[in-house]
């Protein structure tokens, strides 16, 4: 890419005067802390006979002051060099030269994560402003619920109406639930023609029917014998949804992304490692089906506020200056229509409006679990090196020869017998025993991971574990009823959807680090 046509620029987020004022304040604060430390330390050298305060309380206060000062000092890193980034979409290559992307969406329990909401996330991913033939959407259903599979099929059918409508009128909010909500005013007033209004009403009727079909679907497991199959013990089920939809609807001219349903095998005798295990299974299965060089990870209750996020991410991944050391591009989460009675700081503005911009000025923020365009190669870590022996690759990536071949070959399965063979291989990749005797999810364990685990353990010890124990004790004593319950991800009139904000980017560097692969959450 020529220097005259940059894909992105990086600049200071705040005015230089603000930074100077902050530095001046930090110097004054550090000076005050220095005098405070001198005062506390000098107390220890006083004559014990003339001290007016006992030593132990003094040391306790001094220790707390040192701890708070250290926490303040660490927090200054976010304010030292906050940066903002701007992209130039017009400088991207033509659509036929853009790389393919895979979208990973994970869900577990349709009771806590309503299927209609999950399918809205799927539809928003399908409707991204990106070439349809280069977009592949994977849904991981760890609960193995038939209603989720039904929802995927219905989403594919409704998508044949929804996607052309979004493309024709340039709809910005491409999550149907958010688009048809009362809170969405931007897209409603962009068009006022009779044709648009009439077509919008047709799409709305289709969407309401789509919701009704899913809500009427019975909730049962895949196997015919419910006693032998449940959310924690079920076989692997993988289905390319486009094929089943084309059989019932026939061929049409609507360009649709590849839609794949994945329910990995789960067994009581093998640990499944929760979301990390689901993402590892998606990484293997997608490597055999589409093997796109970039991956978008989405929570099942998120959607993209702007359809151009994939193109914006490519403005960084395709930049030859930063791409070799770039692992991922983050978009900040944004929580819409927070309840007026919210007392939990659900917008978490401190993190996404300050901390992440400051982290971007350093080496990039930590992975928040969603809204991230990751380079697939970075997840393989040091296991994928030139000249690696076959046995070394099998130890790292498992016994599948087809998966090892896909490490160097990009493509997509299609057609008859070959497709059937590959789908059988994907079920093997999604089996509960595939990771046995391999290093999947183990290379990333380091001193930093151990420190984070210890930190989370301490947080749980003084919060959820403590409150849960007190709640159980009071219930046992008959003093109160149990109230320590998990809430469902059900949207009400005040809280519709969660989204991630376009036009804000956070880059994470360190592609060659061995800590790239998704770590098992044990």
N, C-alpha and C positions, 0 to 999 in steps of 0.2 A: 504494500500500500504506500503510495507516495505521501511525502510530508505535506503536500498541499491539500490532501484529502484525508484528514485524520478521522478515525472512527470514534475517538473519545478524547476528552480533556479532563485534567484534574486540577482543581484550584482550591484555595482556602475557603472554608465554609463561612467564616465570619470575617468582618472587616479587620484590617490590620490594627486599627485603634483598639478594638475589643481584645485582641490577643495581647497587645502591650499592657492594657489595663489588667488583664488576668495575670500576666507575668509579674506586674508590680504588686498586685494583691498577694500572689504566692510568695514573693520575696518577703513582704511584711509579715505574712503568716509564719513563714519559716524562722524569721528573726524572733518573733514572739515565742515560738516553740523552743528555740535555742535558749532564750533567757529563762524559760520555765524549767527546762532540763537542768540548767546551771543552778537555779534556785533549789530544785529538789535534791540534786546531788550534794550541794554545799551543806545541806542540812545534816547529811550523814557524817560530816567531818566536825560537827559541833561537839562541844563537851557534853557527854551524856548527862552530867549533873545539872546542866543549865537548860536542857531541852524542855520546851513547854508541851510538846506533843510526843506521844509514844511512837516508837519506830514502826511497829507493825501496821497501824492505820496509815501512816505516812507512806510506807512502801506500797500498800494496796492502792492508794490514790495515785501514786506515781506510776504504777504498772498500768492502771486504767488509762491514764493520760498518754503514756507511751503507745498503748494499743490504738487509741483513737487517733493519735497523731500519725501512726503508721498507716491506718486505714485512709486518712485524709490524703497522705502522700501518694498512695496507690491510685486514688481517685483522680489525681491531677494528670495522670497519663492520658485520660480521655479528653482533657481540655488542652493538651499541649499542642496538638496539631490536627484538629478536626478538618476534614476535607470533604468536598462535594465533587461529583463527577457529572459530566455532560456527555451525551452520546449524539452521534450524527447518523441517523438511520439512512439518510440519502446516500451515504458513502459505502453502504454494505454492497456486497456483490449481488448479482441477479439471483432470483429464487432457485434456479437450477444448480447454482454453485454453493448454496447454503448447506451446512452440515445438518444431518438428521438429529432429532431429539427424542428421547424417551421420557415419558411422564410417569412417575411412580406415585400412586395414591394408596394409602393403607387404611383399612377399617377392620373392626373386630366384631362388635356386638351391635346388631340392628336395633336393639332396644335402647342402648345408650347413644348410638350414633344413627339416627333415623335414616333409612335407605333413601328417602326422597332428597334429603340434604346431601348425602354422599353422591347421589347421581347428579345433583346440581354442580358439585365440584368436578365431576367427570365431564359434564357438558361444557363447563367453562374452559376446561383444558382442551377439549376437542375443538373449541371455537377460537383458539388462539390465532392471531394474525401471523400465520406461518404456513408454508406449503403443506397441504394436507397429506401428500404422499411422503413427507418427511417427518410427520408427527405420529408418534405411537404412544397410546395411553394404556397403562397397565394398572389394574386395580387388584390389590392384594386383600383377599377376604379371609382373615385368620379365623373367623367364626364358622366358616363353612355353611352359611345360611342360604337356603334356596331363594329367599326373597331378594338377596343381593344379586344373585345371578339373573333372576327375573328383571330386576331393576336395570342391570347392564343391557339386557336385550331391549327393554323398552327405551332406554336412553339412546341406543343406536337408532331405533325407529324414529324417535322424536328428533334426534339430531339431523335427520334428513330434511326436516322442516326448519329447524332452528338455525343451522349453520348457513344455509342460503339467505335467510332473512338477515342475519348479522352481517354477512358479507355485502349484501345489496345496499343496506342503509348505513353501513359503517357504525353499527351499534358498539358503544364503548363498554357498557356493563354487560358482559356475555354470560353471566350466571342468570338463568331464567328466574329463579326465586327472587334475586335482588332486582332484576330488571322490572318485573311486574309488581314489585312492592310499592307501597305508598311513599316510601322514603326516596325513591329514585325519581328525580325531577329532570336531571340533565338530558337523558336520552328521550324522554317523553316529549319535550318541547323542541327538539331539533328538527322534527319533521311535522308538518301539518297538512300534507296533501291527503286527499280522500283515499288514494291508492294505499298510502302507508297506513292510515287508520284502519282501513278494511283488512289489510293483510295482518296488521298487528292483532286485531280481534280474532282472526283465524288461528294465529299462532298461540294466542292466549287460550283459546278453546282446546287446542291440541295439548297444551301444557297441563291444563286442568284434567283432561282425560288421562294423560300420562301419570299424573299424581294418583288418580283414582285407581288405575290398574295396579300400581305398586302397592297402594294401601290395602287393596282387597286381596292381595296375594297371601296365601297361607305361609306361616313361618314353620318350616320343617327342615330337617337335615337332608343331605343328598342320598344317603343310603335308604333302602326300602325298610330297613329295620331300625327304627329310631333308638332302640335300646342299645345298639352297638355303635352309634355314631352321635357325637355331640361336638360342641365348639372346641373341646380339648382333645378329641380323639376322632379323627376322620381321615380318609384317604386324600391324595392329591387330585385336584380337578383343575384342568386348564382348558380354556375354550377361546378360540378366536371368534369374537362376537360378530364380526363383519360377515363371516361365512354363513352363520345361522340366520342372520337378518336378510341376507341376499336371497336365501332359499324361500323365505316367506313373502318378501316384498318384490322380488324380481330385480333385474338390473335397472339402474337409472343413471342419470348424468351427474348426480351430486358427488363431489369429491369428499370422501370421508377419511379421517385418520384411522389408522389401525387401532382396534379396540380389543384388548385381551383381558380375560378374567383369569385370575390365578388364586387358587386356594391350596396352599402348600399342605403337605401331610403333617399331621400332628399326632403325637402318641404320648401316653402317660409315661412311657419308659424312656423318653428322650426329652431333654430340655429344649424349649422352642425359642428362648431368648427374646420373646416379645417383639417389639417393633424392629429392633436391630436384626433379628432373625428373619422377619418378613422382608426387610429391605435386601438382605443378603440373597434370599431366594429370588426376589425380583431381579436382582443384578445378574444372577446366573441364567434365569429363564429368558430375560430380555437379550442377554448376550448371544443366545442361540437363535432367537426369532428376528430381532431387528438390529441389535448390536450398534446402536447409535453412539457416536462419540461423546454426546452430552446428555445429561439426565436432569430433569426437573423433579424435585421431591416436594410433594404437597401433602398437607394434612387433609383429612377427609372433610373438614369443616371450613376450608379456606377456598378462596377464589381470587382470580386476578382482577384488580380494578381496571387495568388497561390491557387490551389484547396484544399490545406490541412488546410485552416483556421479553419474549424469546428473542426477538430481533435486538432489543436493547442489550441483552446478555451477550449476544454474538458480537456486539461492538467491542467487547473486551476479550472474549475468547479468540476472536479472529485477528486481534491486534498483534502483529509479529513482535512488537517491542516487549509486551508484558505476558503474552500467552505462554511462553516456555516455563515461566515460574508461577503461573496462575492456576489455582486448583478449583475455585468456585466463585460465583457471583451471587450475592445475597440481595434480596429485596426485603425491606422492613415490613413487619406485620402491622396492620391497621385494623382496629376494632370499631365497627360501625354501630351507631345507635345504642351506645352504652346506656344502661338503665339510669334514670335520674337518682335511684336509690343505691347505686353502686358504692360499696365501701371498701372494695378490694383493689383499687387502683388498676382496673382492668385494661386501661389504655397503655399502661407501662410506658409512658412518654419518656421517662428518664433514660430508658435503654435505647429506644429507637430514634429519639431526636437528638441525643447527645453522645451516649456511650459508643454506639456503633460508628458514628462519624469519626469519633476520636480513635477508635480501634482501626478504622480504615486508614488513618494516617500513619499507623504503625505497621502491623503485618496482617491486619484483617481481623474481624470478630470471630468468636466461636460459632460453631454451627448450632442454630436454634432448632433444628429438626424439620424445618419446612421453608418453602419459598426460596429455594436455592438451586441454581443451575450449576451442576457439578461436572467436571471433566471425568469421564469414565476411567481414563488412564490413571488418574490420581487415586482412585479407590483401589486399584490393584497394587499400589505401593511398589516396593522394591522386588516383589515377586516376579514382575514382568521385566526382565532384562535381556539384552541381546546375548545370545549364546547360552541361555539357560537350558539345562538338560531336561529331558522329558520327565524323569523321575522327580526332579525338583519342582517342575510345573504341576505335576499330579499331587505332590504333597501340599502345594499351596492352593490349587484350584479344584482338587478332587479328581476322581478317576474317569470323568467323562472326557473321552477323546474329542468329541464334537465341541465341547466348551473350550478346550485348549486350542482347537483349530480356529475358533471364533476370536481368539485374542489377537490374531493378526489379520483376520478377514472380516470385512463389514458387509452386511447384506440383510436380506429379509426372506424368510421362507415363503414359498408359494407353490401351489400346484400338486394335486393328486397324491401319489404314493410318497413322494419326498416329504410333503407337508405332514402326512400322517406319521411317518417315521420320526421326523423331528419333534412332533408333539409328544410322542411316546418318550423321547429322550428328555424333553422338558419336565415330564412327570418324575423322571428319575432325579433330575436336578432339584426338584421341589420336594423330594422325599425327606423324611425326618432323620434319616441316617446318613445323608450325603456328606455332611461335614465331619463325620467321624474319621479320626486319624488324619485330619488335614489341619492347616493353620488358619482356616477361615475365622476371622474376627479375633485372632489371638496376637497377631503381630503388633497391633496398635497399643497393647498394654505397656505402659511406661511409668516412670516416676510421676509424670504429670497426671496420668489417669488414676494412679493410686491416691494422689493428693486430692483429686476431685471426688473420688469415691469417699474418702474420709470426710471431706467437707459436707457432702450430701448426707452422709450418715449422721454427722453432728446436727445438721439442720432438722433431719427427721426425728432425731432423739428428743429435741426440745420443742418440737411442734406436733407433727401428726402422731408419732408414737406416744407422746405424753398425753395429748388430748384424747386419743383413742383409748389409752389405758384408763384414764380417769372416767371416760364415758362408760367403759365396760364395768368398772368397779361400782360406779353409782347405780348402774342398771342392775347389777347383781345384788346390791343392797336394797333394791326396791325404791331408791330415791328418785329415779327419773326413768323415762323411756329412752331407748337408743336413738340418738340423733346424729351420730357420726356416719353419715351416708354420702356416697358419691352421687353427684348430680349428673343427669343426662344432658347430652348436647342437643337439647331441643330448643329451637328458636321460638321466642314469643313475639308479641307486637313491638316490643322495645328493642329486642336483640335479634336481628335477622341473620346476618352472615358475617363471617370474618373474611378479611381480604388482605392482600399484600399490595403495597403501594408501588406503582411504577415510577420511573424518573428519580429513583433514589437507589444507589448502588453501593455495595460494600464488597470489596475484593479480599479474598483469602489467598495468600501466597504460600509457597512451599510445596510445589508439585512433587518434588523428588523425596519428600519425607516418607518414611515407612509407616506413618500413622494414618494412611488414607482410608483404609477399608473400614466399613461400618463395624463398630465394636459391639460385641454381644453384651447386652444389658443383663447381667446375671443377677 
